[in-house]
Amino acid sequence: EYAIFVSGLGPDVNEYLLASLFQVRYSSCKSAQIMSRGCGFVRFMDKSDHQRALIEMQGVYCGKSSLKISDFT
């Protein structure tokens, strides 16, 4: 399992919305979990989807805010 850390989430974003945003682009996206203070994790089963998401999802809007993406090891 591979994970990315997502920050910059606005109060209008819930786990369903975040997961849906990734699942339509990456078939191996397993789940999304939002923590406090506008950040969370998105998990993937496939390493190539994980690596693509790190690049492709940087700055993409989810709700009213743009995502900040980094690797989570």
PyMOL Python script that loads the backbone (N, CA, C, O; Angstrom):
from pymol import cmd

cmd.read_pdbstr("""\
ATOM      1  N   GLU A   1       0.844  -1.182   0.000  1.00  0.00           N
ATOM      2  CA  GLU A   1       0.000   0.000   0.000  1.00  0.00           C
ATOM      3  C   GLU A   1       0.889   1.245   0.000  1.00  0.00           C
ATOM      4  O   GLU A   1       1.927   1.284   0.661  1.00  0.00           O
ATOM      5  N   TYR A   2       0.464   2.254  -0.749  1.00  0.00           N
ATOM      6  CA  TYR A   2       1.214   3.497  -0.911  1.00  0.00           C
ATOM      7  C   TYR A   2       0.302   4.662  -0.542  1.00  0.00           C
ATOM      8  O   TYR A   2      -0.898   4.628  -0.815  1.00  0.00           O
ATOM      9  N   ALA A   3       0.870   5.688   0.077  1.00  0.00           N
ATOM     10  CA  ALA A   3       0.038   6.807   0.521  1.00  0.00           C
ATOM     11  C   ALA A   3       0.664   8.139   0.148  1.00  0.00           C
ATOM     12  O   ALA A   3       1.884   8.280   0.071  1.00  0.00           O
ATOM     13  N   ILE A   4      -0.208   9.111  -0.080  1.00  0.00           N
ATOM     14  CA  ILE A   4       0.237  10.487  -0.252  1.00  0.00           C
ATOM     15  C   ILE A   4      -0.428  11.333   0.829  1.00  0.00           C
ATOM     16  O   ILE A   4      -1.531  11.038   1.290  1.00  0.00           O
ATOM     17  N   PHE A   5       0.271  12.386   1.216  1.00  0.00           N
ATOM     18  CA  PHE A   5      -0.243  13.348   2.182  1.00  0.00           C
ATOM     19  C   PHE A   5      -0.840  14.504   1.400  1.00  0.00           C
ATOM     20  O   PHE A   5      -0.209  15.031   0.484  1.00  0.00           O
ATOM     21  N   VAL A   6      -2.044  14.897   1.757  1.00  0.00           N
ATOM     22  CA  VAL A   6      -2.751  15.972   1.063  1.00  0.00           C
ATOM     23  C   VAL A   6      -3.036  17.080   2.070  1.00  0.00           C
ATOM     24  O   VAL A   6      -3.593  16.827   3.139  1.00  0.00           O
ATOM     25  N   SER A   7      -2.653  18.311   1.726  1.00  0.00           N
ATOM     26  CA  SER A   7      -2.975  19.447   2.584  1.00  0.00           C
ATOM     27  C   SER A   7      -3.648  20.528   1.750  1.00  0.00           C
ATOM     28  O   SER A   7      -3.744  20.424   0.528  1.00  0.00           O
ATOM     29  N   GLY A   8      -4.107  21.554   2.430  1.00  0.00           N
ATOM     30  CA  GLY A   8      -4.814  22.627   1.749  1.00  0.00           C
ATOM     31  C   GLY A   8      -6.285  22.342   1.545  1.00  0.00           C
ATOM     32  O   GLY A   8      -6.940  23.004   0.740  1.00  0.00           O
ATOM     33  N   LEU A   9      -6.816  21.362   2.268  1.00  0.00           N
ATOM     34  CA  LEU A   9      -8.230  21.008   2.126  1.00  0.00           C
ATOM     35  C   LEU A   9      -9.100  22.036   2.843  1.00  0.00           C
ATOM     36  O   LEU A   9      -8.848  22.385   3.997  1.00  0.00           O
ATOM     37  N   GLY A  10     -10.106  22.503   2.155  1.00  0.00           N
ATOM     38  CA  GLY A  10     -11.034  23.458   2.751  1.00  0.00           C
ATOM     39  C   GLY A  10     -12.096  22.759   3.578  1.00  0.00           C
ATOM     40  O   GLY A  10     -12.230  21.537   3.518  1.00  0.00           O
ATOM     41  N   PRO A  11     -12.854  23.529   4.351  1.00  0.00           N
ATOM     42  CA  PRO A  11     -13.905  22.939   5.190  1.00  0.00           C
ATOM     43  C   PRO A  11     -15.058  22.338   4.385  1.00  0.00           C
ATOM     44  O   PRO A  11     -15.884  21.604   4.928  1.00  0.00           O
ATOM     45  N   ASP A  12     -15.109  22.653   3.091  1.00  0.00           N
ATOM     46  CA  ASP A  12     -16.164  22.108   2.229  1.00  0.00           C
ATOM     47  C   ASP A  12     -15.843  20.715   1.703  1.00  0.00           C
ATOM     48  O   ASP A  12     -16.679  20.106   1.036  1.00  0.00           O
ATOM     49  N   VAL A  13     -14.647  20.195   1.987  1.00  0.00           N
ATOM     50  CA  VAL A  13     -14.209  18.895   1.463  1.00  0.00           C
ATOM     51  C   VAL A  13     -14.417  17.814   2.519  1.00  0.00           C
ATOM     52  O   VAL A  13     -13.992  17.957   3.665  1.00  0.00           O
ATOM     53  N   ASN A  14     -15.081  16.731   2.113  1.00  0.00           N
ATOM     54  CA  ASN A  14     -15.222  15.575   2.997  1.00  0.00           C
ATOM     55  C   ASN A  14     -14.476  14.384   2.383  1.00  0.00           C
ATOM     56  O   ASN A  14     -13.964  14.478   1.267  1.00  0.00           O
ATOM     57  N   GLU A  15     -14.419  13.278   3.106  1.00  0.00           N
ATOM     58  CA  GLU A  15     -13.665  12.113   2.638  1.00  0.00           C
ATOM     59  C   GLU A  15     -14.229  11.548   1.343  1.00  0.00           C
ATOM     60  O   GLU A  15     -13.474  11.101   0.479  1.00  0.00           O
ATOM     61  N   TYR A  16     -15.540  11.563   1.202  1.00  0.00           N
ATOM     62  CA  TYR A  16     -16.158  11.047  -0.021  1.00  0.00           C
ATOM     63  C   TYR A  16     -15.724  11.865  -1.237  1.00  0.00           C
ATOM     64  O   TYR A  16     -15.363  11.300  -2.269  1.00  0.00           O
ATOM     65  N   LEU A  17     -15.757  13.180  -1.118  1.00  0.00           N
ATOM     66  CA  LEU A  17     -15.360  14.058  -2.222  1.00  0.00           C
ATOM     67  C   LEU A  17     -13.887  13.863  -2.573  1.00  0.00           C
ATOM     68  O   LEU A  17     -13.534  13.770  -3.748  1.00  0.00           O
ATOM     69  N   LEU A  18     -13.033  13.803  -1.560  1.00  0.00           N
ATOM     70  CA  LEU A  18     -11.601  13.620  -1.795  1.00  0.00           C
ATOM     71  C   LEU A  18     -11.327  12.270  -2.458  1.00  0.00           C
ATOM     72  O   LEU A  18     -10.579  12.205  -3.433  1.00  0.00           O
ATOM     73  N   ALA A  19     -11.915  11.208  -1.949  1.00  0.00           N
ATOM     74  CA  ALA A  19     -11.719   9.878  -2.535  1.00  0.00           C
ATOM     75  C   ALA A  19     -12.229   9.841  -3.970  1.00  0.00           C
ATOM     76  O   ALA A  19     -11.569   9.287  -4.848  1.00  0.00           O
ATOM     77  N   SER A  20     -13.383  10.420  -4.210  1.00  0.00           N
ATOM     78  CA  SER A  20     -13.960  10.426  -5.564  1.00  0.00           C
ATOM     79  C   SER A  20     -13.061  11.139  -6.560  1.00  0.00           C
ATOM     80  O   SER A  20     -12.906  10.690  -7.696  1.00  0.00           O
ATOM     81  N   LEU A  21     -12.469  12.247  -6.135  1.00  0.00           N
ATOM     82  CA  LEU A  21     -11.576  13.006  -7.004  1.00  0.00           C
ATOM     83  C   LEU A  21     -10.412  12.139  -7.494  1.00  0.00           C
ATOM     84  O   LEU A  21     -10.020  12.217  -8.658  1.00  0.00           O
ATOM     85  N   PHE A  22      -9.869  11.321  -6.606  1.00  0.00           N
ATOM     86  CA  PHE A  22      -8.743  10.460  -6.966  1.00  0.00           C
ATOM     87  C   PHE A  22      -9.200   9.182  -7.666  1.00  0.00           C
ATOM     88  O   PHE A  22      -8.529   8.719  -8.588  1.00  0.00           O
ATOM     89  N   GLN A  23     -10.315   8.609  -7.253  1.00  0.00           N
ATOM     90  CA  GLN A  23     -10.754   7.323  -7.806  1.00  0.00           C
ATOM     91  C   GLN A  23     -11.153   7.408  -9.270  1.00  0.00           C
ATOM     92  O   GLN A  23     -11.017   6.423  -9.996  1.00  0.00           O
ATOM     93  N   VAL A  24     -11.639   8.552  -9.725  1.00  0.00           N
ATOM     94  CA  VAL A  24     -11.979   8.666 -11.146  1.00  0.00           C
ATOM     95  C   VAL A  24     -10.729   8.711 -12.019  1.00  0.00           C
ATOM     96  O   VAL A  24     -10.802   8.431 -13.215  1.00  0.00           O
ATOM     97  N   ARG A  25      -9.593   9.057 -11.438  1.00  0.00           N
ATOM     98  CA  ARG A  25      -8.340   9.150 -12.193  1.00  0.00           C
ATOM     99  C   ARG A  25      -7.423   7.942 -11.998  1.00  0.00           C
ATOM    100  O   ARG A  25      -6.655   7.591 -12.894  1.00  0.00           O
ATOM    101  N   TYR A  26      -7.505   7.312 -10.830  1.00  0.00           N
ATOM    102  CA  TYR A  26      -6.574   6.231 -10.476  1.00  0.00           C
ATOM    103  C   TYR A  26      -7.365   5.041  -9.945  1.00  0.00           C
ATOM    104  O   TYR A  26      -7.941   5.099  -8.858  1.00  0.00           O
ATOM    105  N   SER A  27      -7.386   3.978 -10.713  1.00  0.00           N
ATOM    106  CA  SER A  27      -8.216   2.817 -10.363  1.00  0.00           C
ATOM    107  C   SER A  27      -7.767   2.125  -9.080  1.00  0.00           C
ATOM    108  O   SER A  27      -8.566   1.448  -8.433  1.00  0.00           O
ATOM    109  N   SER A  28      -6.502   2.286  -8.705  1.00  0.00           N
ATOM    110  CA  SER A  28      -6.028   1.612  -7.498  1.00  0.00           C
ATOM    111  C   SER A  28      -6.184   2.465  -6.242  1.00  0.00           C
ATOM    112  O   SER A  28      -5.721   2.075  -5.170  1.00  0.00           O
ATOM    113  N   CYS A  29      -6.830   3.623  -6.361  1.00  0.00           N
ATOM    114  CA  CYS A  29      -7.075   4.453  -5.175  1.00  0.00           C
ATOM    115  C   CYS A  29      -8.008   3.691  -4.242  1.00  0.00           C
ATOM    116  O   CYS A  29      -9.133   3.349  -4.606  1.00  0.00           O
ATOM    117  N   LYS A  30      -7.527   3.438  -3.057  1.00  0.00           N
ATOM    118  CA  LYS A  30      -8.251   2.593  -2.107  1.00  0.00           C
ATOM    119  C   LYS A  30      -9.138   3.405  -1.162  1.00  0.00           C
ATOM    120  O   LYS A  30     -10.285   3.035  -0.910  1.00  0.00           O
ATOM    121  N   SER A  31      -8.603   4.515  -0.641  1.00  0.00           N
ATOM    122  CA  SER A  31      -9.365   5.275   0.341  1.00  0.00           C
ATOM    123  C   SER A  31      -8.772   6.663   0.536  1.00  0.00           C
ATOM    124  O   SER A  31      -7.651   6.953   0.117  1.00  0.00           O
ATOM    125  N   ALA A  32      -9.564   7.507   1.186  1.00  0.00           N
ATOM    126  CA  ALA A  32      -9.105   8.834   1.587  1.00  0.00           C
ATOM    127  C   ALA A  32      -9.537   9.050   3.028  1.00  0.00           C
ATOM    128  O   ALA A  32     -10.633   8.664   3.432  1.00  0.00           O
ATOM    129  N   GLN A  33      -8.658   9.672   3.787  1.00  0.00           N
ATOM    130  CA  GLN A  33      -8.959   9.947   5.185  1.00  0.00           C
ATOM    131  C   GLN A  33      -8.569  11.388   5.476  1.00  0.00           C
ATOM    132  O   GLN A  33      -7.431  11.787   5.229  1.00  0.00           O
ATOM    133  N   ILE A  34      -9.499  12.164   5.997  1.00  0.00           N
ATOM    134  CA  ILE A  34      -9.213  13.551   6.344  1.00  0.00           C
ATOM    135  C   ILE A  34      -8.960  13.641   7.840  1.00  0.00           C
ATOM    136  O   ILE A  34      -9.737  13.151   8.659  1.00  0.00           O
ATOM    137  N   MET A  35      -7.846  14.285   8.166  1.00  0.00           N
ATOM    138  CA  MET A  35      -7.492  14.529   9.554  1.00  0.00           C
ATOM    139  C   MET A  35      -7.934  15.955   9.893  1.00  0.00           C
ATOM    140  O   MET A  35      -8.625  16.588   9.095  1.00  0.00           O
ATOM    141  N   SER A  36      -7.560  16.447  11.018  1.00  0.00           N
ATOM    142  CA  SER A  36      -7.901  17.823  11.375  1.00  0.00           C
ATOM    143  C   SER A  36      -7.011  18.823  10.637  1.00  0.00           C
ATOM    144  O   SER A  36      -5.983  18.451  10.070  1.00  0.00           O
ATOM    145  N   ARG A  37      -7.408  20.077  10.649  1.00  0.00           N
ATOM    146  CA  ARG A  37      -6.645  21.187  10.085  1.00  0.00           C
ATOM    147  C   ARG A  37      -6.431  21.100   8.586  1.00  0.00           C
ATOM    148  O   ARG A  37      -5.395  21.538   8.086  1.00  0.00           O
ATOM    149  N   GLY A  38      -7.383  20.548   7.864  1.00  0.00           N
ATOM    150  CA  GLY A  38      -7.342  20.593   6.409  1.00  0.00           C
ATOM    151  C   GLY A  38      -6.315  19.715   5.734  1.00  0.00           C
ATOM    152  O   GLY A  38      -5.817  20.052   4.660  1.00  0.00           O
ATOM    153  N   CYS A  39      -5.994  18.597   6.348  1.00  0.00           N
ATOM    154  CA  CYS A  39      -5.041  17.682   5.716  1.00  0.00           C
ATOM    155  C   CYS A  39      -5.531  16.247   5.868  1.00  0.00           C
ATOM    156  O   CYS A  39      -6.406  15.946   6.680  1.00  0.00           O
ATOM    157  N   GLY A  40      -4.936  15.374   5.059  1.00  0.00           N
ATOM    158  CA  GLY A  40      -5.331  13.979   5.112  1.00  0.00           C
ATOM    159  C   GLY A  40      -4.429  13.104   4.270  1.00  0.00           C
ATOM    160  O   GLY A  40      -3.357  13.523   3.834  1.00  0.00           O
ATOM    161  N   PHE A  41      -4.881  11.879   4.048  1.00  0.00           N
ATOM    162  CA  PHE A  41      -4.114  10.889   3.312  1.00  0.00           C
ATOM    163  C   PHE A  41      -4.989  10.246   2.249  1.00  0.00           C
ATOM    164  O   PHE A  41      -6.192  10.062   2.437  1.00  0.00           O
ATOM    165  N   VAL A  42      -4.365   9.912   1.136  1.00  0.00           N
ATOM    166  CA  VAL A  42      -5.023   9.125   0.099  1.00  0.00           C
ATOM    167  C   VAL A  42      -4.150   7.901  -0.119  1.00  0.00           C
ATOM    168  O   VAL A  42      -2.935   8.021  -0.274  1.00  0.00           O
ATOM    169  N   ARG A  43      -4.761   6.727  -0.132  1.00  0.00           N
ATOM    170  CA  ARG A  43      -4.019   5.469  -0.233  1.00  0.00           C
ATOM    171  C   ARG A  43      -4.280   4.782  -1.572  1.00  0.00           C
ATOM    172  O   ARG A  43      -5.387   4.808  -2.110  1.00  0.00           O
ATOM    173  N   PHE A  44      -3.218   4.170  -2.082  1.00  0.00           N
ATOM    174  CA  PHE A  44      -3.253   3.484  -3.370  1.00  0.00           C
ATOM    175  C   PHE A  44      -2.724   2.071  -3.206  1.00  0.00           C
ATOM    176  O   PHE A  44      -1.899   1.800  -2.333  1.00  0.00           O
ATOM    177  N   MET A  45      -3.210   1.170  -4.060  1.00  0.00           N
ATOM    178  CA  MET A  45      -2.700  -0.198  -4.083  1.00  0.00           C
ATOM    179  C   MET A  45      -1.555  -0.347  -5.079  1.00  0.00           C
ATOM    180  O   MET A  45      -0.741  -1.263  -4.954  1.00  0.00           O
ATOM    181  N   ASP A  46      -1.486   0.540  -6.060  1.00  0.00           N
ATOM    182  CA  ASP A  46      -0.515   0.430  -7.145  1.00  0.00           C
ATOM    183  C   ASP A  46       0.517   1.556  -7.062  1.00  0.00           C
ATOM    184  O   ASP A  46       0.162   2.728  -6.939  1.00  0.00           O
ATOM    185  N   LYS A  47       1.778   1.191  -7.130  1.00  0.00           N
ATOM    186  CA  LYS A  47       2.855   2.176  -7.009  1.00  0.00           C
ATOM    187  C   LYS A  47       2.846   3.190  -8.152  1.00  0.00           C
ATOM    188  O   LYS A  47       3.129   4.367  -7.930  1.00  0.00           O
ATOM    189  N   SER A  48       2.529   2.756  -9.359  1.00  0.00           N
ATOM    190  CA  SER A  48       2.549   3.692 -10.487  1.00  0.00           C
ATOM    191  C   SER A  48       1.431   4.734 -10.358  1.00  0.00           C
ATOM    192  O   SER A  48       1.647   5.898 -10.694  1.00  0.00           O
ATOM    193  N   ASP A  49       0.250   4.347  -9.884  1.00  0.00           N
ATOM    194  CA  ASP A  49      -0.816   5.320  -9.630  1.00  0.00           C
ATOM    195  C   ASP A  49      -0.380   6.312  -8.554  1.00  0.00           C
ATOM    196  O   ASP A  49      -0.620   7.514  -8.674  1.00  0.00           O
ATOM    197  N   HIS A  50       0.250   5.811  -7.520  1.00  0.00           N
ATOM    198  CA  HIS A  50       0.764   6.656  -6.436  1.00  0.00           C
ATOM    199  C   HIS A  50       1.741   7.690  -6.979  1.00  0.00           C
ATOM    200  O   HIS A  50       1.637   8.875  -6.661  1.00  0.00           O
ATOM    201  N   GLN A  51       2.679   7.248  -7.790  1.00  0.00           N
ATOM    202  CA  GLN A  51       3.689   8.156  -8.334  1.00  0.00           C
ATOM    203  C   GLN A  51       3.077   9.169  -9.293  1.00  0.00           C
ATOM    204  O   GLN A  51       3.463  10.338  -9.283  1.00  0.00           O
ATOM    205  N   ARG A  52       2.134   8.741 -10.113  1.00  0.00           N
ATOM    206  CA  ARG A  52       1.455   9.665 -11.032  1.00  0.00           C
ATOM    207  C   ARG A  52       0.664  10.712 -10.262  1.00  0.00           C
ATOM    208  O   ARG A  52       0.685  11.892 -10.614  1.00  0.00           O
ATOM    209  N   ALA A  53      -0.032  10.289  -9.217  1.00  0.00           N
ATOM    210  CA  ALA A  53      -0.841  11.217  -8.422  1.00  0.00           C
ATOM    211  C   ALA A  53       0.022  12.287  -7.764  1.00  0.00           C
ATOM    212  O   ALA A  53      -0.403  13.435  -7.643  1.00  0.00           O
ATOM    213  N   LEU A  54       1.219  11.924  -7.340  1.00  0.00           N
ATOM    214  CA  LEU A  54       2.128  12.902  -6.734  1.00  0.00           C
ATOM    215  C   LEU A  54       2.394  14.070  -7.676  1.00  0.00           C
ATOM    216  O   LEU A  54       2.525  15.212  -7.234  1.00  0.00           O
ATOM    217  N   ILE A  55       2.473  13.790  -8.948  1.00  0.00           N
ATOM    218  CA  ILE A  55       2.769  14.820  -9.947  1.00  0.00           C
ATOM    219  C   ILE A  55       1.490  15.454 -10.481  1.00  0.00           C
ATOM    220  O   ILE A  55       1.359  16.678 -10.515  1.00  0.00           O
ATOM    221  N   GLU A  56       0.560  14.620 -10.891  1.00  0.00           N
ATOM    222  CA  GLU A  56      -0.618  15.104 -11.613  1.00  0.00           C
ATOM    223  C   GLU A  56      -1.640  15.835 -10.742  1.00  0.00           C
ATOM    224  O   GLU A  56      -2.376  16.686 -11.243  1.00  0.00           O
ATOM    225  N   MET A  57      -1.695  15.521  -9.463  1.00  0.00           N
ATOM    226  CA  MET A  57      -2.731  16.112  -8.609  1.00  0.00           C
ATOM    227  C   MET A  57      -2.269  17.359  -7.859  1.00  0.00           C
ATOM    228  O   MET A  57      -3.058  17.984  -7.150  1.00  0.00           O
ATOM    229  N   GLN A  58      -1.015  17.720  -8.010  1.00  0.00           N
ATOM    230  CA  GLN A  58      -0.491  18.927  -7.364  1.00  0.00           C
ATOM    231  C   GLN A  58      -1.240  20.150  -7.884  1.00  0.00           C
ATOM    232  O   GLN A  58      -1.234  20.411  -9.087  1.00  0.00           O
ATOM    233  N   GLY A  59      -1.876  20.893  -7.006  1.00  0.00           N
ATOM    234  CA  GLY A  59      -2.567  22.115  -7.391  1.00  0.00           C
ATOM    235  C   GLY A  59      -3.966  21.934  -7.946  1.00  0.00           C
ATOM    236  O   GLY A  59      -4.641  22.918  -8.248  1.00  0.00           O
ATOM    237  N   VAL A  60      -4.422  20.682  -8.088  1.00  0.00           N
ATOM    238  CA  VAL A  60      -5.777  20.427  -8.574  1.00  0.00           C
ATOM    239  C   VAL A  60      -6.773  20.894  -7.503  1.00  0.00           C
ATOM    240  O   VAL A  60      -6.539  20.724  -6.307  1.00  0.00           O
ATOM    241  N   TYR A  61      -7.865  21.475  -7.945  1.00  0.00           N
ATOM    242  CA  TYR A  61      -8.873  21.953  -7.000  1.00  0.00           C
ATOM    243  C   TYR A  61      -9.783  20.827  -6.535  1.00  0.00           C
ATOM    244  O   TYR A  61     -10.245  20.004  -7.326  1.00  0.00           O
ATOM    245  N   CYS A  62     -10.024  20.816  -5.241  1.00  0.00           N
ATOM    246  CA  CYS A  62     -11.005  19.933  -4.618  1.00  0.00           C
ATOM    247  C   CYS A  62     -11.899  20.853  -3.804  1.00  0.00           C
ATOM    248  O   CYS A  62     -11.470  21.412  -2.795  1.00  0.00           O
ATOM    249  N   GLY A  63     -13.123  21.006  -4.237  1.00  0.00           N
ATOM    250  CA  GLY A  63     -13.964  22.023  -3.624  1.00  0.00           C
ATOM    251  C   GLY A  63     -13.440  23.391  -4.020  1.00  0.00           C
ATOM    252  O   GLY A  63     -13.218  23.653  -5.203  1.00  0.00           O
ATOM    253  N   LYS A  64     -13.241  24.257  -3.051  1.00  0.00           N
ATOM    254  CA  LYS A  64     -12.801  25.628  -3.321  1.00  0.00           C
ATOM    255  C   LYS A  64     -11.302  25.831  -3.144  1.00  0.00           C
ATOM    256  O   LYS A  64     -10.812  26.946  -3.321  1.00  0.00           O
ATOM    257  N   SER A  65     -10.563  24.779  -2.797  1.00  0.00           N
ATOM    258  CA  SER A  65      -9.136  24.906  -2.490  1.00  0.00           C
ATOM    259  C   SER A  65      -8.286  24.027  -3.393  1.00  0.00           C
ATOM    260  O   SER A  65      -8.719  22.963  -3.834  1.00  0.00           O
ATOM    261  N   SER A  66      -7.065  24.489  -3.661  1.00  0.00           N
ATOM    262  CA  SER A  66      -6.144  23.674  -4.455  1.00  0.00           C
ATOM    263  C   SER A  66      -5.342  22.762  -3.523  1.00  0.00           C
ATOM    264  O   SER A  66      -4.979  23.143  -2.410  1.00  0.00           O
ATOM    265  N   LEU A  67      -5.080  21.560  -4.007  1.00  0.00           N
ATOM    266  CA  LEU A  67      -4.394  20.550  -3.210  1.00  0.00           C
ATOM    267  C   LEU A  67      -2.887  20.761  -3.203  1.00  0.00           C
ATOM    268  O   LEU A  67      -2.295  21.176  -4.199  1.00  0.00           O
ATOM    269  N   LYS A  68      -2.287  20.471  -2.070  1.00  0.00           N
ATOM    270  CA  LYS A  68      -0.835  20.402  -1.944  1.00  0.00           C
ATOM    271  C   LYS A  68      -0.528  18.944  -1.629  1.00  0.00           C
ATOM    272  O   LYS A  68      -1.003  18.397  -0.633  1.00  0.00           O
ATOM    273  N   ILE A  69       0.267  18.326  -2.484  1.00  0.00           N
ATOM    274  CA  ILE A  69       0.501  16.884  -2.426  1.00  0.00           C
ATOM    275  C   ILE A  69       1.960  16.606  -2.079  1.00  0.00           C
ATOM    276  O   ILE A  69       2.864  17.253  -2.610  1.00  0.00           O
ATOM    277  N   SER A  70       2.187  15.644  -1.188  1.00  0.00           N
ATOM    278  CA  SER A  70       3.547  15.181  -0.914  1.00  0.00           C
ATOM    279  C   SER A  70       3.508  13.689  -0.602  1.00  0.00           C
ATOM    280  O   SER A  70       2.468  13.133  -0.249  1.00  0.00           O
ATOM    281  N   ASP A  71       4.665  13.063  -0.742  1.00  0.00           N
ATOM    282  CA  ASP A  71       4.769  11.626  -0.487  1.00  0.00           C
ATOM    283  C   ASP A  71       4.673  11.366   1.012  1.00  0.00           C
ATOM    284  O   ASP A  71       5.138  12.171   1.820  1.00  0.00           O
ATOM    285  N   PHE A  72       4.080  10.264   1.371  1.00  0.00           N
ATOM    286  CA  PHE A  72       4.006   9.846   2.765  1.00  0.00           C
ATOM    287  C   PHE A  72       4.677   8.491   2.862  1.00  0.00           C
ATOM    288  O   PHE A  72       4.221   7.516   2.266  1.00  0.00           O
ATOM    289  N   THR A  73       5.769   8.435   3.621  1.00  0.00           N
ATOM    290  CA  THR A  73       6.513   7.174   3.741  1.00  0.00           C
ATOM    291  C   THR A  73       6.461   6.648   5.146  1.00  0.00           C
ATOM    292  O   THR A  73       7.032   5.596   5.433  1.00  0.00           O
TER     293      THR A  73
END
""", "prot")
cmd.dss("prot")
cmd.show_as("cartoon", "prot")
cmd.util.cbc("prot")
cmd.orient("prot")
